[in-house]
Amino acid sequence: MSNILPNEAKRAVRRMYRIRFIIAGSLVALLAAALCALSLLPSYLALHATGIVSAPSGALSGGTSDTDRATISSIQAMLKALSPLVATTTPTDVIARALSLKPTAISIDHITYSGGNPATIILMGSAATREAINGYRQTLSADSHWKTVSIPIGDLTGGPGARFSITLSSAF
């Protein structure tokens, strides 16, 4: 016994499944659009809660310098209102901050970043003198971006060109 459908029945079944697929795809697209709108809602509310209005229409048509100044001040006000929503610190910023304080007598060749609260960075490298290592530690300790700065005592007693590691805990 075989289950062979006539061609018209096959077309009807295929059409039914095609319609179901289109309806399911449309519902998924509507759900994605709703989620996108919900993700933009906090920014919209932040702009309108502070009473910021859009730029004047004269600024778009090549207005005078007064209009340009008004547009610039409006944009600056918008950026100031939105800055709490987008103010984040990336690992790249944290590492760049640590490396910007590095003296020339120190060479860093390995960096390990561990996220969390607080984020931890381990800088490993070599230094010409142990005074350079201690100076780098003092510079990092004086910076308000670092909660703790620690160096193993064995690294401070090494000779010239010795390897060292510094462990930093971020304060943000």
Protein Blocks (a to p, Z undefined) as FASTA:
>chain_A
ZZdddfklmmmmmmmmmmmmmmmmmmmmmmmmmmmmmmmmmmmmmmmmnopacddfklmn
opafklmmmmmmmmmmmmmmmmmmmmccdfklmmmmmmmmpcfkbccfbdcddedjdddd
ddddddfbfklmmmmmmmmmmpmkbmbdcddfklmmpcehiacddddddfZZ
